Amino acid sequence: MATNVLDKIGSIGAVIAGAAVPCCFPFLSLIGSILGLSFLAPYERYILYAMQILVIVALVGSVIAFRNHRKIIPLLLGILSTVTVLYSLNTNMDVRFLYSGLAGLLVVAIWNSIEARRCSDKCIK
């Protein structure tokens, strides 16, 4: 159960980190202002580093989940989403790539949860 949490922490944490930087991500700034994260705007550089670390944590969680349920498609989607987010953050900050990568990481986290439950149901029976 504890190993199934890393991809969720990483993907949700990366979205929250993106919401904390209102000048870079206009769509996520709405969520960030609702949550009261605008006080973190002066620390934009550090939050972007934290976002990259959280995306890597989500990828590690996807690899661990793959080792448990052996489904390759969520792992490939996790790798593609991680590369997309890191590419966007380290090149031209294209928000289309960033949002699609973050959405992909959230889908992978949900998918891994479903597959973990399916695997545990099969193991019990």
Backbone as XML, in Angstrom:
<?xml version="1.0"?>
<chain id="A" units="angstrom">
  <residue number="1" name="MET">
    <atom name="N" x="0.830" y="-1.205" z="0.000"/>
    <atom name="CA" x="0.000" y="0.000" z="0.000"/>
    <atom name="C" x="0.865" y="1.257" z="0.000"/>
  </residue>
  <residue number="2" name="ALA">
    <atom name="N" x="1.959" y="1.250" z="0.744"/>
    <atom name="CA" x="2.800" y="2.440" z="0.814"/>
    <atom name="C" x="3.491" y="2.715" z="-0.518"/>
  </residue>
  <residue number="3" name="THR">
    <atom name="N" x="3.801" y="1.654" z="-1.273"/>
    <atom name="CA" x="4.443" y="1.865" z="-2.570"/>
    <atom name="C" x="3.460" y="2.374" z="-3.609"/>
  </residue>
  <residue number="4" name="ASN">
    <atom name="N" x="2.175" y="2.196" z="-3.374"/>
    <atom name="CA" x="1.156" y="2.652" z="-4.312"/>
    <atom name="C" x="0.838" y="4.136" z="-4.143"/>
  </residue>
  <residue number="5" name="VAL">
    <atom name="N" x="1.489" y="4.789" z="-3.216"/>
    <atom name="CA" x="1.190" y="6.181" z="-2.913"/>
    <atom name="C" x="2.131" y="7.144" z="-3.646"/>
  </residue>
  <residue number="6" name="LEU">
    <atom name="N" x="3.304" y="6.695" z="-4.048"/>
    <atom name="CA" x="4.297" y="7.595" z="-4.632"/>
    <atom name="C" x="3.806" y="8.284" z="-5.903"/>
  </residue>
  <residue number="7" name="ASP">
    <atom name="N" x="3.143" y="7.563" z="-6.785"/>
    <atom name="CA" x="2.690" y="8.198" z="-8.025"/>
    <atom name="C" x="1.601" y="9.231" z="-7.760"/>
  </residue>
  <residue number="8" name="LYS">
    <atom name="N" x="0.783" y="8.988" z="-6.750"/>
    <atom name="CA" x="-0.260" y="9.963" z="-6.404"/>
    <atom name="C" x="0.339" y="11.206" z="-5.764"/>
  </residue>
  <residue number="9" name="ILE">
    <atom name="N" x="1.278" y="11.017" z="-4.854"/>
    <atom name="CA" x="1.946" y="12.160" z="-4.217"/>
    <atom name="C" x="2.669" y="12.996" z="-5.266"/>
  </residue>
  <residue number="10" name="GLY">
    <atom name="N" x="3.380" y="12.332" z="-6.160"/>
    <atom name="CA" x="4.131" y="13.055" z="-7.180"/>
    <atom name="C" x="3.249" y="13.814" z="-8.147"/>
  </residue>
  <residue number="11" name="SER">
    <atom name="N" x="2.198" y="13.179" z="-8.640"/>
    <atom name="CA" x="1.369" y="13.850" z="-9.642"/>
    <atom name="C" x="0.523" y="14.963" z="-9.030"/>
  </residue>
  <residue number="12" name="ILE">
    <atom name="N" x="-0.075" y="14.706" z="-7.883"/>
    <atom name="CA" x="-0.882" y="15.753" z="-7.237"/>
    <atom name="C" x="0.014" y="16.877" z="-6.732"/>
  </residue>
  <residue number="13" name="GLY">
    <atom name="N" x="1.173" y="16.530" z="-6.198"/>
    <atom name="CA" x="2.114" y="17.556" z="-5.742"/>
    <atom name="C" x="2.610" y="18.428" z="-6.880"/>
  </residue>
  <residue number="14" name="ALA">
    <atom name="N" x="2.831" y="17.832" z="-8.049"/>
    <atom name="CA" x="3.276" y="18.621" z="-9.200"/>
    <atom name="C" x="2.189" y="19.585" z="-9.663"/>
  </residue>
  <residue number="15" name="VAL">
    <atom name="N" x="0.943" y="19.143" z="-9.627"/>
    <atom name="CA" x="-0.156" y="20.041" z="-10.008"/>
    <atom name="C" x="-0.279" y="21.184" z="-9.003"/>
  </residue>
  <residue number="16" name="ILE">
    <atom name="N" x="-0.161" y="20.882" z="-7.725"/>
    <atom name="CA" x="-0.239" y="21.934" z="-6.705"/>
    <atom name="C" x="0.940" y="22.891" z="-6.826"/>
  </residue>
  <residue number="17" name="ALA">
    <atom name="N" x="2.123" y="22.358" z="-7.130"/>
    <atom name="CA" x="3.287" y="23.230" z="-7.325"/>
    <atom name="C" x="3.073" y="24.147" z="-8.526"/>
  </residue>
  <residue number="18" name="GLY">
    <atom name="N" x="2.466" y="23.616" z="-9.581"/>
    <atom name="CA" x="2.152" y="24.464" z="-10.741"/>
    <atom name="C" x="1.126" y="25.527" z="-10.403"/>
  </residue>
  <residue number="19" name="ALA">
    <atom name="N" x="0.195" y="25.193" z="-9.527"/>
    <atom name="CA" x="-0.818" y="26.165" z="-9.116"/>
    <atom name="C" x="-0.221" y="27.257" z="-8.233"/>
  </residue>
  <residue number="20" name="ALA">
    <atom name="N" x="0.911" y="26.976" z="-7.615"/>
    <atom name="CA" x="1.532" y="27.970" z="-6.733"/>
    <atom name="C" x="2.308" y="29.033" z="-7.503"/>
  </residue>
  <residue number="21" name="VAL">
    <atom name="N" x="2.510" y="28.852" z="-8.790"/>
    <atom name="CA" x="3.264" y="29.805" z="-9.603"/>
    <atom name="C" x="2.302" y="30.443" z="-10.604"/>
  </residue>
  <residue number="22" name="PRO">
    <atom name="N" x="1.640" y="31.530" z="-10.234"/>
    <atom name="CA" x="0.586" y="32.098" z="-11.079"/>
    <atom name="C" x="1.083" y="32.735" z="-12.372"/>
  </residue>
  <residue number="23" name="CYS">
    <atom name="N" x="2.315" y="33.189" z="-12.419"/>
    <atom name="CA" x="2.769" y="33.881" z="-13.624"/>
    <atom name="C" x="3.102" y="32.921" z="-14.759"/>
  </residue>
  <residue number="24" name="CYS">
    <atom name="N" x="3.381" y="31.676" z="-14.453"/>
    <atom name="CA" x="3.803" y="30.727" z="-15.482"/>
    <atom name="C" x="2.662" y="29.891" z="-16.054"/>
  </residue>
  <residue number="25" name="PHE">
    <atom name="N" x="1.693" y="29.583" z="-15.237"/>
    <atom name="CA" x="0.633" y="28.674" z="-15.652"/>
    <atom name="C" x="-0.717" y="29.329" z="-15.428"/>
  </residue>
  <residue number="26" name="PRO">
    <atom name="N" x="-1.289" y="29.960" z="-16.453"/>
    <atom name="CA" x="-2.517" y="30.731" z="-16.257"/>
    <atom name="C" x="-3.718" y="29.899" z="-15.816"/>
  </residue>
  <residue number="27" name="PHE">
    <atom name="N" x="-3.868" y="28.682" z="-16.332"/>
    <atom name="CA" x="-5.021" y="27.876" z="-15.939"/>
    <atom name="C" x="-4.904" y="27.415" z="-14.489"/>
  </residue>
  <residue number="28" name="LEU">
    <atom name="N" x="-3.706" y="26.997" z="-14.107"/>
    <atom name="CA" x="-3.502" y="26.531" z="-12.736"/>
    <atom name="C" x="-3.489" y="27.675" z="-11.724"/>
  </residue>
  <residue number="29" name="SER">
    <atom name="N" x="-3.289" y="28.902" z="-12.188"/>
    <atom name="CA" x="-3.276" y="30.029" z="-11.255"/>
    <atom name="C" x="-4.639" y="30.236" z="-10.611"/>
  </residue>
  <residue number="30" name="LEU">
    <atom name="N" x="-5.703" y="29.909" z="-11.326"/>
    <atom name="CA" x="-7.040" y="29.992" z="-10.752"/>
    <atom name="C" x="-7.168" y="29.036" z="-9.566"/>
  </residue>
  <residue number="31" name="ILE">
    <atom name="N" x="-6.711" y="27.814" z="-9.747"/>
    <atom name="CA" x="-6.741" y="26.831" z="-8.657"/>
    <atom name="C" x="-5.850" y="27.295" z="-7.510"/>
  </residue>
  <residue number="32" name="GLY">
    <atom name="N" x="-4.682" y="27.821" z="-7.852"/>
    <atom name="CA" x="-3.754" y="28.290" z="-6.825"/>
    <atom name="C" x="-4.305" y="29.451" z="-6.018"/>
  </residue>
  <residue number="33" name="SER">
    <atom name="N" x="-5.009" y="30.357" z="-6.683"/>
    <atom name="CA" x="-5.575" y="31.489" z="-5.943"/>
    <atom name="C" x="-6.741" y="31.044" z="-5.065"/>
  </residue>
  <residue number="34" name="ILE">
    <atom name="N" x="-7.501" y="30.050" z="-5.517"/>
    <atom name="CA" x="-8.588" y="29.521" z="-4.682"/>
    <atom name="C" x="-8.012" y="28.848" z="-3.445"/>
  </residue>
  <residue number="35" name="LEU">
    <atom name="N" x="-6.907" y="28.119" z="-3.618"/>
    <atom name="CA" x="-6.282" y="27.430" z="-2.485"/>
    <atom name="C" x="-5.426" y="28.353" z="-1.618"/>
  </residue>
  <residue number="36" name="GLY">
    <atom name="N" x="-5.217" y="29.581" z="-2.058"/>
    <atom name="CA" x="-4.428" y="30.531" z="-1.287"/>
    <atom name="C" x="-2.933" y="30.333" z="-1.431"/>
  </residue>
  <residue number="37" name="LEU">
    <atom name="N" x="-2.489" y="29.865" z="-2.579"/>
    <atom name="CA" x="-1.072" y="29.591" z="-2.794"/>
    <atom name="C" x="-0.319" y="30.762" z="-3.420"/>
  </residue>
  <residue number="38" name="SER">
    <atom name="N" x="-0.964" y="31.886" z="-3.584"/>
    <atom name="CA" x="-0.303" y="33.012" z="-4.240"/>
    <atom name="C" x="0.827" y="33.602" z="-3.398"/>
  </residue>
  <residue number="39" name="PHE">
    <atom name="N" x="0.880" y="33.291" z="-2.123"/>
    <atom name="CA" x="1.978" y="33.792" z="-1.294"/>
    <atom name="C" x="3.307" y="33.125" z="-1.662"/>
  </residue>
  <residue number="40" name="LEU">
    <atom name="N" x="3.262" y="32.031" z="-2.436"/>
    <atom name="CA" x="4.478" y="31.343" z="-2.846"/>
    <atom name="C" x="5.073" y="31.897" z="-4.141"/>
  </residue>
  <residue number="41" name="ALA">
    <atom name="N" x="4.444" y="32.893" z="-4.740"/>
    <atom name="CA" x="4.904" y="33.459" z="-6.010"/>
    <atom name="C" x="6.345" y="33.981" z="-5.961"/>
  </residue>
  <residue number="42" name="PRO">
    <atom name="N" x="6.816" y="34.578" z="-4.872"/>
    <atom name="CA" x="8.218" y="35.020" z="-4.864"/>
    <atom name="C" x="9.226" y="33.875" z="-4.925"/>
  </residue>
  <residue number="43" name="TYR">
    <atom name="N" x="8.797" y="32.675" z="-4.655"/>
    <atom name="CA" x="9.689" y="31.515" z="-4.646"/>
    <atom name="C" x="9.509" y="30.665" z="-5.898"/>
  </residue>
  <residue number="44" name="GLU">
    <atom name="N" x="9.236" y="31.332" z="-7.005"/>
    <atom name="CA" x="8.914" y="30.660" z="-8.264"/>
    <atom name="C" x="10.007" y="29.690" z="-8.701"/>
  </residue>
  <residue number="45" name="ARG">
    <atom name="N" x="11.245" y="30.101" z="-8.633"/>
    <atom name="CA" x="12.351" y="29.259" z="-9.083"/>
    <atom name="C" x="12.405" y="27.950" z="-8.299"/>
  </residue>
  <residue number="46" name="TYR">
    <atom name="N" x="12.253" y="28.039" z="-6.993"/>
    <atom name="CA" x="12.337" y="26.850" z="-6.156"/>
    <atom name="C" x="11.120" y="25.934" z="-6.342"/>
  </residue>
  <residue number="47" name="ILE">
    <atom name="N" x="9.993" y="26.536" z="-6.591"/>
    <atom name="CA" x="8.781" y="25.746" z="-6.813"/>
    <atom name="C" x="8.879" y="24.991" z="-8.135"/>
  </residue>
  <residue number="48" name="LEU">
    <atom name="N" x="9.480" y="25.599" z="-9.140"/>
    <atom name="CA" x="9.669" y="24.888" z="-10.406"/>
    <atom name="C" x="10.629" y="23.716" z="-10.246"/>
  </residue>
  <residue number="49" name="TYR">
    <atom name="N" x="11.665" y="23.877" z="-9.419"/>
    <atom name="CA" x="12.545" y="22.740" z="-9.107"/>
    <atom name="C" x="11.781" y="21.657" z="-8.356"/>
  </residue>
  <residue number="50" name="ALA">
    <atom name="N" x="10.956" y="22.068" z="-7.405"/>
    <atom name="CA" x="10.159" y="21.104" z="-6.641"/>
    <atom name="C" x="9.178" y="20.379" z="-7.563"/>
  </residue>
  <residue number="51" name="MET">
    <atom name="N" x="8.647" y="21.089" z="-8.534"/>
    <atom name="CA" x="7.721" y="20.472" z="-9.484"/>
    <atom name="C" x="8.423" y="19.385" z="-10.287"/>
  </residue>
  <residue number="52" name="GLN">
    <atom name="N" x="9.648" y="19.641" z="-10.706"/>
    <atom name="CA" x="10.400" y="18.640" z="-11.449"/>
    <atom name="C" x="10.707" y="17.421" z="-10.581"/>
  </residue>
  <residue number="53" name="ILE">
    <atom name="N" x="11.038" y="17.653" z="-9.330"/>
    <atom name="CA" x="11.310" y="16.543" z="-8.408"/>
    <atom name="C" x="10.045" y="15.719" z="-8.193"/>
  </residue>
  <residue number="54" name="LEU">
    <atom name="N" x="8.903" y="16.381" z="-8.044"/>
    <atom name="CA" x="7.647" y="15.663" z="-7.842"/>
    <atom name="C" x="7.245" y="14.860" z="-9.076"/>
  </residue>
  <residue number="55" name="VAL">
    <atom name="N" x="7.557" y="15.363" z="-10.253"/>
    <atom name="CA" x="7.272" y="14.614" z="-11.474"/>
    <atom name="C" x="8.142" y="13.347" z="-11.513"/>
  </residue>
  <residue number="56" name="ILE">
    <atom name="N" x="9.387" y="13.451" z="-11.102"/>
    <atom name="CA" x="10.265" y="12.278" z="-11.034"/>
    <atom name="C" x="9.748" y="11.293" z="-9.996"/>
  </residue>
  <residue number="57" name="VAL">
    <atom name="N" x="9.254" y="11.795" z="-8.859"/>
    <atom name="CA" x="8.667" y="10.923" z="-7.831"/>
    <atom name="C" x="7.465" y="10.178" z="-8.405"/>
  </residue>
  <residue number="58" name="ALA">
    <atom name="N" x="6.653" y="10.866" z="-9.194"/>
    <atom name="CA" x="5.502" y="10.208" z="-9.832"/>
    <atom name="C" x="5.964" y="9.110" z="-10.784"/>
  </residue>
  <residue number="59" name="LEU">
    <atom name="N" x="7.051" y="9.349" z="-11.504"/>
    <atom name="CA" x="7.581" y="8.321" z="-12.404"/>
    <atom name="C" x="8.091" y="7.118" z="-11.617"/>
  </residue>
  <residue number="60" name="VAL">
    <atom name="N" x="8.782" y="7.356" z="-10.518"/>
    <atom name="CA" x="9.257" y="6.259" z="-9.672"/>
    <atom name="C" x="8.071" y="5.457" z="-9.134"/>
  </residue>
  <residue number="61" name="GLY">
    <atom name="N" x="7.014" y="6.150" z="-8.744"/>
    <atom name="CA" x="5.809" y="5.468" z="-8.286"/>
    <atom name="C" x="5.176" y="4.637" z="-9.385"/>
  </residue>
  <residue number="62" name="SER">
    <atom name="N" x="5.220" y="5.124" z="-10.607"/>
    <atom name="CA" x="4.678" y="4.358" z="-11.737"/>
    <atom name="C" x="5.506" y="3.101" z="-12.003"/>
  </residue>
  <residue number="63" name="VAL">
    <atom name="N" x="6.816" y="3.214" z="-11.860"/>
    <atom name="CA" x="7.684" y="2.048" z="-12.049"/>
    <atom name="C" x="7.415" y="1.009" z="-10.962"/>
  </residue>
  <residue number="64" name="ILE">
    <atom name="N" x="7.260" y="1.456" z="-9.734"/>
    <atom name="CA" x="6.959" y="0.529" z="-8.641"/>
    <atom name="C" x="5.594" y="-0.123" z="-8.846"/>
  </residue>
  <residue number="65" name="ALA">
    <atom name="N" x="4.617" y="0.662" z="-9.284"/>
    <atom name="CA" x="3.291" y="0.100" z="-9.560"/>
    <atom name="C" x="3.357" y="-0.904" z="-10.704"/>
  </residue>
  <residue number="66" name="PHE">
    <atom name="N" x="4.191" y="-0.619" z="-11.707"/>
    <atom name="CA" x="4.351" y="-1.569" z="-12.812"/>
    <atom name="C" x="4.922" y="-2.890" z="-12.310"/>
  </residue>
  <residue number="67" name="ARG">
    <atom name="N" x="5.853" y="-2.823" z="-11.409"/>
    <atom name="CA" x="6.435" y="-4.053" z="-10.870"/>
    <atom name="C" x="5.401" y="-4.884" z="-10.128"/>
  </residue>
  <residue number="68" name="ASN">
    <atom name="N" x="4.351" y="-4.244" z="-9.627"/>
    <atom name="CA" x="3.312" y="-4.979" z="-8.906"/>
    <atom name="C" x="2.259" y="-5.564" z="-9.845"/>
  </residue>
  <residue number="69" name="HIS">
    <atom name="N" x="1.792" y="-4.788" z="-10.830"/>
    <atom name="CA" x="0.679" y="-5.270" z="-11.654"/>
    <atom name="C" x="1.065" y="-5.649" z="-13.080"/>
  </residue>
  <residue number="70" name="ARG">
    <atom name="N" x="2.265" y="-5.340" z="-13.522"/>
    <atom name="CA" x="2.811" y="-5.749" z="-14.822"/>
    <atom name="C" x="2.014" y="-5.268" z="-16.032"/>
  </residue>
  <residue number="71" name="LYS">
    <atom name="N" x="1.370" y="-4.122" z="-15.924"/>
    <atom name="CA" x="0.673" y="-3.509" z="-17.069"/>
    <atom name="C" x="1.600" y="-2.455" z="-17.664"/>
  </residue>
  <residue number="72" name="ILE">
    <atom name="N" x="1.937" y="-2.609" z="-18.939"/>
    <atom name="CA" x="2.940" y="-1.756" z="-19.564"/>
    <atom name="C" x="2.382" y="-0.402" z="-20.003"/>
  </residue>
  <residue number="73" name="ILE">
    <atom name="N" x="1.113" y="-0.323" z="-20.353"/>
    <atom name="CA" x="0.563" y="0.930" z="-20.898"/>
    <atom name="C" x="0.589" y="2.061" z="-19.867"/>
  </residue>
  <residue number="74" name="PRO">
    <atom name="N" x="0.201" y="1.838" z="-18.607"/>
    <atom name="CA" x="0.323" y="2.944" z="-17.648"/>
    <atom name="C" x="1.772" y="3.391" z="-17.441"/>
  </residue>
  <residue number="75" name="LEU">
    <atom name="N" x="2.697" y="2.441" z="-17.497"/>
    <atom name="CA" x="4.102" y="2.806" z="-17.354"/>
    <atom name="C" x="4.562" y="3.654" z="-18.535"/>
  </residue>
  <residue number="76" name="LEU">
    <atom name="N" x="4.212" y="3.261" z="-19.735"/>
    <atom name="CA" x="4.601" y="4.047" z="-20.913"/>
    <atom name="C" x="3.974" y="5.438" z="-20.901"/>
  </residue>
  <residue number="77" name="LEU">
    <atom name="N" x="2.712" y="5.512" z="-20.483"/>
    <atom name="CA" x="2.063" y="6.821" z="-20.381"/>
    <atom name="C" x="2.730" y="7.671" z="-19.300"/>
  </residue>
  <residue number="78" name="GLY">
    <atom name="N" x="3.143" y="7.044" z="-18.205"/>
    <atom name="CA" x="3.855" y="7.772" z="-17.152"/>
    <atom name="C" x="5.197" y="8.301" z="-17.625"/>
  </residue>
  <residue number="79" name="ILE">
    <atom name="N" x="5.924" y="7.489" z="-18.383"/>
    <atom name="CA" x="7.218" y="7.925" z="-18.920"/>
    <atom name="C" x="7.019" y="9.066" z="-19.914"/>
  </residue>
  <residue number="80" name="LEU">
    <atom name="N" x="6.049" y="8.912" z="-20.814"/>
    <atom name="CA" x="5.771" y="9.958" z="-21.803"/>
    <atom name="C" x="5.335" y="11.256" z="-21.129"/>
  </residue>
  <residue number="81" name="SER">
    <atom name="N" x="4.493" y="11.158" z="-20.110"/>
    <atom name="CA" x="4.027" y="12.355" z="-19.405"/>
    <atom name="C" x="5.167" y="13.033" z="-18.661"/>
  </residue>
  <residue number="82" name="THR">
    <atom name="N" x="6.037" y="12.237" z="-18.047"/>
    <atom name="CA" x="7.186" y="12.802" z="-17.331"/>
    <atom name="C" x="8.119" y="13.528" z="-18.285"/>
  </residue>
  <residue number="83" name="VAL">
    <atom name="N" x="8.413" y="12.905" z="-19.411"/>
    <atom name="CA" x="9.286" y="13.539" z="-20.401"/>
    <atom name="C" x="8.649" y="14.817" z="-20.930"/>
  </residue>
  <residue number="84" name="THR">
    <atom name="N" x="7.344" y="14.800" z="-21.141"/>
    <atom name="CA" x="6.643" y="15.981" z="-21.652"/>
    <atom name="C" x="6.716" y="17.133" z="-20.662"/>
  </residue>
  <residue number="85" name="VAL">
    <atom name="N" x="6.485" y="16.850" z="-19.382"/>
    <atom name="CA" x="6.536" y="17.917" z="-18.371"/>
    <atom name="C" x="7.957" y="18.454" z="-18.236"/>
  </residue>
  <residue number="86" name="LEU">
    <atom name="N" x="8.935" y="17.567" z="-18.156"/>
    <atom name="CA" x="10.320" y="18.025" z="-18.012"/>
    <atom name="C" x="10.790" y="18.796" z="-19.236"/>
  </residue>
  <residue number="87" name="TYR">
    <atom name="N" x="10.373" y="18.366" z="-20.413"/>
    <atom name="CA" x="10.712" y="19.100" z="-21.633"/>
    <atom name="C" x="10.113" y="20.500" z="-21.605"/>
  </residue>
  <residue number="88" name="SER">
    <atom name="N" x="8.857" y="20.580" z="-21.210"/>
    <atom name="CA" x="8.190" y="21.878" z="-21.173"/>
    <atom name="C" x="8.839" y="22.815" z="-20.163"/>
  </residue>
  <residue number="89" name="LEU">
    <atom name="N" x="9.187" y="22.288" z="-18.995"/>
    <atom name="CA" x="9.760" y="23.137" z="-17.952"/>
    <atom name="C" x="11.181" y="23.587" z="-18.275"/>
  </residue>
  <residue number="90" name="ASN">
    <atom name="N" x="11.907" y="22.794" z="-19.043"/>
    <atom name="CA" x="13.316" y="23.108" z="-19.280"/>
    <atom name="C" x="13.606" y="23.717" z="-20.644"/>
  </residue>
  <residue number="91" name="THR">
    <atom name="N" x="12.595" y="23.869" z="-21.486"/>
    <atom name="CA" x="12.857" y="24.505" z="-22.781"/>
    <atom name="C" x="12.113" y="25.829" z="-22.880"/>
  </residue>
  <residue number="92" name="ASN">
    <atom name="N" x="10.969" y="25.829" z="-23.516"/>
    <atom name="CA" x="10.298" y="27.090" z="-23.808"/>
    <atom name="C" x="9.040" y="27.318" z="-22.975"/>
  </residue>
  <residue number="93" name="MET">
    <atom name="N" x="8.792" y="26.474" z="-21.975"/>
    <atom name="CA" x="7.645" y="26.610" z="-21.067"/>
    <atom name="C" x="6.325" y="26.657" z="-21.835"/>
  </residue>
  <residue number="94" name="ASP">
    <atom name="N" x="6.160" y="25.731" z="-22.762"/>
    <atom name="CA" x="4.912" y="25.631" z="-23.523"/>
    <atom name="C" x="3.864" y="24.974" z="-22.629"/>
  </residue>
  <residue number="95" name="VAL">
    <atom name="N" x="2.813" y="25.717" z="-22.306"/>
    <atom name="CA" x="1.827" y="25.218" z="-21.350"/>
    <atom name="C" x="0.982" y="24.084" z="-21.926"/>
  </residue>
  <residue number="96" name="ARG">
    <atom name="N" x="0.889" y="23.973" z="-23.230"/>
    <atom name="CA" x="0.136" y="22.846" z="-23.811"/>
    <atom name="C" x="0.822" y="21.530" z="-23.477"/>
  </residue>
  <residue number="97" name="PHE">
    <atom name="N" x="2.144" y="21.493" z="-23.597"/>
    <atom name="CA" x="2.884" y="20.289" z="-23.229"/>
    <atom name="C" x="2.800" y="20.045" z="-21.728"/>
  </residue>
  <residue number="98" name="LEU">
    <atom name="N" x="2.910" y="21.111" z="-20.963"/>
    <atom name="CA" x="2.900" y="20.967" z="-19.511"/>
    <atom name="C" x="1.555" y="20.455" z="-19.016"/>
  </residue>
  <residue number="99" name="TYR">
    <atom name="N" x="0.480" y="21.040" z="-19.484"/>
    <atom name="CA" x="-0.845" y="20.610" z="-19.028"/>
    <atom name="C" x="-1.154" y="19.182" z="-19.476"/>
  </residue>
  <residue number="100" name="SER">
    <atom name="N" x="-0.774" y="18.833" z="-20.695"/>
    <atom name="CA" x="-1.030" y="17.467" z="-21.141"/>
    <atom name="C" x="-0.192" y="16.470" z="-20.357"/>
  </residue>
  <residue number="101" name="GLY">
    <atom name="N" x="1.034" y="16.832" z="-20.026"/>
    <atom name="CA" x="1.869" y="15.945" z="-19.210"/>
    <atom name="C" x="1.342" y="15.788" z="-17.797"/>
  </residue>
  <residue number="102" name="LEU">
    <atom name="N" x="0.902" y="16.870" z="-17.187"/>
    <atom name="CA" x="0.338" y="16.784" z="-15.839"/>
    <atom name="C" x="-0.966" y="15.984" z="-15.839"/>
  </residue>
  <residue number="103" name="ALA">
    <atom name="N" x="-1.789" y="16.178" z="-16.875"/>
    <atom name="CA" x="-3.021" y="15.398" z="-16.981"/>
    <atom name="C" x="-2.694" y="13.915" z="-17.162"/>
  </residue>
  <residue number="104" name="GLY">
    <atom name="N" x="-1.676" y="13.630" z="-17.947"/>
    <atom name="CA" x="-1.251" y="12.246" z="-18.124"/>
    <atom name="C" x="-0.785" y="11.615" z="-16.827"/>
  </residue>
  <residue number="105" name="LEU">
    <atom name="N" x="-0.055" y="12.369" z="-16.014"/>
    <atom name="CA" x="0.400" y="11.841" z="-14.722"/>
    <atom name="C" x="-0.772" y="11.567" z="-13.786"/>
  </residue>
  <residue number="106" name="LEU">
    <atom name="N" x="-1.778" y="12.426" z="-13.820"/>
    <atom name="CA" x="-2.970" y="12.174" z="-13.001"/>
    <atom name="C" x="-3.726" y="10.940" z="-13.481"/>
  </residue>
  <residue number="107" name="VAL">
    <atom name="N" x="-3.824" y="10.768" z="-14.798"/>
    <atom name="CA" x="-4.488" y="9.577" z="-15.350"/>
    <atom name="C" x="-3.729" y="8.317" z="-14.953"/>
  </residue>
  <residue number="108" name="VAL">
    <atom name="N" x="-2.414" y="8.377" z="-15.017"/>
    <atom name="CA" x="-1.599" y="7.216" z="-14.638"/>
    <atom name="C" x="-1.769" y="6.884" z="-13.160"/>
  </residue>
  <residue number="109" name="ALA">
    <atom name="N" x="-1.849" y="7.888" z="-12.310"/>
    <atom name="CA" x="-2.036" y="7.632" z="-10.877"/>
    <atom name="C" x="-3.373" y="6.935" z="-10.623"/>
  </residue>
  <residue number="110" name="ILE">
    <atom name="N" x="-4.412" y="7.384" z="-11.300"/>
    <atom name="CA" x="-5.729" y="6.749" z="-11.144"/>
    <atom name="C" x="-5.700" y="5.339" z="-11.727"/>
  </residue>
  <residue number="111" name="TRP">
    <atom name="N" x="-5.091" y="5.197" z="-12.893"/>
    <atom name="CA" x="-5.012" y="3.898" z="-13.551"/>
    <atom name="C" x="-4.234" y="2.891" z="-12.691"/>
  </residue>
  <residue number="112" name="ASN">
    <atom name="N" x="-3.142" y="3.331" z="-12.105"/>
    <atom name="CA" x="-2.364" y="2.439" z="-11.239"/>
    <atom name="C" x="-3.164" y="2.020" z="-10.008"/>
  </residue>
  <residue number="113" name="SER">
    <atom name="N" x="-3.989" y="2.902" z="-9.484"/>
    <atom name="CA" x="-4.837" y="2.532" z="-8.343"/>
    <atom name="C" x="-5.842" y="1.460" z="-8.736"/>
  </residue>
  <residue number="114" name="ILE">
    <atom name="N" x="-6.440" y="1.620" z="-9.910"/>
    <atom name="CA" x="-7.404" y="0.625" z="-10.389"/>
    <atom name="C" x="-6.716" y="-0.718" z="-10.618"/>
  </residue>
  <residue number="115" name="GLU">
    <atom name="N" x="-5.549" y="-0.688" z="-11.237"/>
    <atom name="CA" x="-4.829" y="-1.936" z="-11.499"/>
    <atom name="C" x="-4.342" y="-2.587" z="-10.208"/>
  </residue>
  <residue number="116" name="ALA">
    <atom name="N" x="-3.985" y="-1.797" z="-9.223"/>
    <atom name="CA" x="-3.559" y="-2.366" z="-7.943"/>
    <atom name="C" x="-4.724" y="-3.070" z="-7.255"/>
  </residue>
  <residue number="117" name="ARG">
    <atom name="N" x="-5.903" y="-2.496" z="-7.348"/>
    <atom name="CA" x="-7.087" y="-3.157" z="-6.768"/>
    <atom name="C" x="-7.432" y="-4.427" z="-7.525"/>
  </residue>
  <residue number="118" name="ARG">
    <atom name="N" x="-7.339" y="-4.363" z="-8.847"/>
    <atom name="CA" x="-7.603" y="-5.573" z="-9.634"/>
    <atom name="C" x="-6.619" y="-6.678" z="-9.286"/>
  </residue>
  <residue number="119" name="CYS">
    <atom name="N" x="-5.359" y="-6.312" z="-9.144"/>
    <atom name="CA" x="-4.334" y="-7.301" z="-8.822"/>
    <atom name="C" x="-4.568" y="-7.892" z="-7.430"/>
  </residue>
  <residue number="120" name="SER">
    <atom name="N" x="-4.940" y="-7.051" z="-6.485"/>
    <atom name="CA" x="-5.176" y="-7.558" z="-5.124"/>
    <atom name="C" x="-6.419" y="-8.436" z="-5.078"/>
  </residue>
  <residue number="121" name="ASP">
    <atom name="N" x="-7.448" y="-8.135" z="-5.902"/>
    <atom name="CA" x="-8.632" y="-8.976" z="-5.964"/>
    <atom name="C" x="-8.306" y="-10.352" z="-6.540"/>
  </residue>
  <residue number="122" name="LYS">
    <atom name="N" x="-7.434" y="-10.387" z="-7.555"/>
    <atom name="CA" x="-7.053" y="-11.664" z="-8.155"/>
    <atom name="C" x="-6.193" y="-12.484" z="-7.201"/>
  </residue>
  <residue number="123" name="CYS">
    <atom name="N" x="-5.357" y="-11.815" z="-6.427"/>
    <atom name="CA" x="-4.490" y="-12.524" z="-5.504"/>
    <atom name="C" x="-5.259" y="-13.142" z="-4.347"/>
  </residue>
  <residue number="124" name="ILE">
    <atom name="N" x="-6.363" y="-12.524" z="-3.954"/>
    <atom name="CA" x="-7.170" y="-13.043" z="-2.847"/>
    <atom name="C" x="-7.933" y="-14.279" z="-3.279"/>
  </residue>
  <residue number="125" name="LYS">
    <atom name="N" x="-8.468" y="-14.271" z="-4.491"/>
    <atom name="CA" x="-9.294" y="-15.391" z="-4.966"/>
    <atom name="C" x="-8.498" y="-16.563" z="-5.345"/>
  </residue>
</chain>
